[in-house]
């Protein structure tokens, strides 16, 4: 099954779409968690269970939105591509590799699109769940999650640098600039 999936991804060049969705939605997940964490940080004493539940709810919503939106759009795109190829070749390709790709790849791409923000968000939330482990180290859970969000955003930038064959540090710093701008805007508009 995995070999067939890799073959179909390569045949249709859909691996590029899946990679792009992973980065875009992973970045959305990381930046959204960063925004939530900063928002809670600038708020008056908010209890940790409230922070966890709100962030978890948003992470799940981002995952569901990613799966459903990508599935709907990719099914339409793959069907259109298959119809155009069938028209050009004047034959039914429903049972061919292209036909299988039109059926299987929207599911795979939708999963990548949904799992990316959910998984990255859950990684960022780990310090909130690990509060008892952080206390002996004098680490605060909200600040640790904030730092982890920055790290994830930086690593996504590094990954983009590798894809584009640019200097990894510059690519990572560029995404951190977006995170810093977002954080600054939240601090600037927060009352008090």
N, C-alpha and C positions, 0 to 999 in steps of 0.2 A: 504493500500500500504506500509506504513512504517513498520507495523508488519510483512508483507510478506518479505520485504527487510531484516529486522533483522533476521528472521527465515532462509532465504537463506544464509546470511552472517555467521550465526552460523553453519548451516549445512555444509557449505563448508570451514569453518574456514577462509573465505576471509576477515573478519574484521581485522585479523593480517596484511594482505597485505595492506588494506586501511590505517591502522594506520601507517605502515612503510612508505607508499607513502606520507602521510600527513607530517610526520616528515622530511623525506629526502627532499622533494620538498619545504616544508616550510623553511627549513634551507637554501636550495639553493636560495630561494627568498630573505630571510633576508640577507644572506651573499653577494648576488649580489647587493642588494640595498646599503649595507654598502660600498662595493667596489666602486660603482658609486658615492656615496656621498663623500667618502674620495678623490676620483679622482677629483671631482669638487672642493673640499676644497683646494687641493694643486695646482689647476690651477689658472691662473690669473683671476681676476674679471669676474666671469661668472654670467650672469643674471639669476634670479630665474625662470622665465618662461622656459628658456633653460634647467635648471636642472629638473624641473617638467616634461617637455615634454620628455626628454631623459629617465628619470626614469619610467615614465608611459609607454612609448613604450617598454622598457625592461620588465616591469611587465606584460604587455599584452602578449608579446612574450613568456615569461616563462609560463604563464597560458595556452596559445595555445599549446605550445610544450608539456606541461604536459598532457593535455587532449588527444591530438592526439597520443603521444607515448604510453601512458598507454592503450588507447583503442585498438590500433593495437596489442600490445603484449598480453593484457589480453584476447582479443577475441581468439587469437591463442591458448593461454594456456588453457582457459576454454573449447574450442572445443576439444583439445587433451585429457583433463581430462575426458570429457563426452564420447568420443569415446573409451577410455581405459575402463571406467566403463561399457559401453554398451557391449564391447567385453567380459569382465569378467562375466557379468550377462547374456549374450546371449539374449539381448532384446533391443528394441528401448526405450530410456528414454527421447525422445524429449518432451513429454507432462508431464513428472514428475517434481518434485521439482528440481532435478539436471539439467534437461533440461531448466527450467525457469531460474535457476541460471546461466547457461552458456550464456543465452541471456541478462539477466538483470545486472548481477554483473560487466561485463566489462564497462558498461555505468557508473555505480555508482563509481567504482574505478577510472575511467578516470576523472570523475568530481572532486573527492577528490584530485587526482594528479594535476589537473589544478587549482583548486580553492585555494589550500594551498599556492603556491607561490604568486598568484595574491592577495589574501586577506591580507597576511602578508606584502607584498610590499605596498599595499594601506594604511595599518595602519601606516607603517613607513613614508609614504609620507604626512601624515596628518599635521605635523608642517609646511610643505612647503605651503600647501593650507591655513593654519591658520595664516599666517604671521601677518595680522592686529590684531589678538587676542594676539599674542605673544609680539608685540612691547611694549605695556604698562607694561609688566612683565620683560622687558629688556632681553628677550630670543631671540636668533638668530635662524631663521628657519633651516638653514643647520645643525648647531650644535645640535639643538633639535631633528631633524630627525636622526642624527648620534646616539645620546643617545637612541632614541627609537629603532633603529636597534639593538644596543647592548642589550637592555632590551628584545627584542623579541628573540634574539639568546640565551640569558640566560634562558628565560622561556622555550624555546624548550629543552634546556639541563635539566632543572628541570623536565619537562614532561618525558624525557627519563630516568631520575633517578627514577621516580615513576614507570615506566614500568618495569625497571630492579631491582627494590627494592634496590637501592643503595641510599646513602646519597644525598639528593636533592641539597645541596649547592655544593658539589664536582662535581656533574654532570653538574650543571649550570656553574661552574667555568671552567670546561673542554671545554665547547663550547665557553666560552668567550676567552679562550686561543687561539682557532682557529681564532676568530674575531680579537684578538690583533695581532696575527701573520700576518693575511691578511692585516690589517691596517699598520703594520710595513713594510711589503714588498712594499706596495704602496708608502709609504713615502720614503723608501730607493731608489726606482727606479725613483721617480719623479724628473725631471730636476729642478734645482733651489732650 
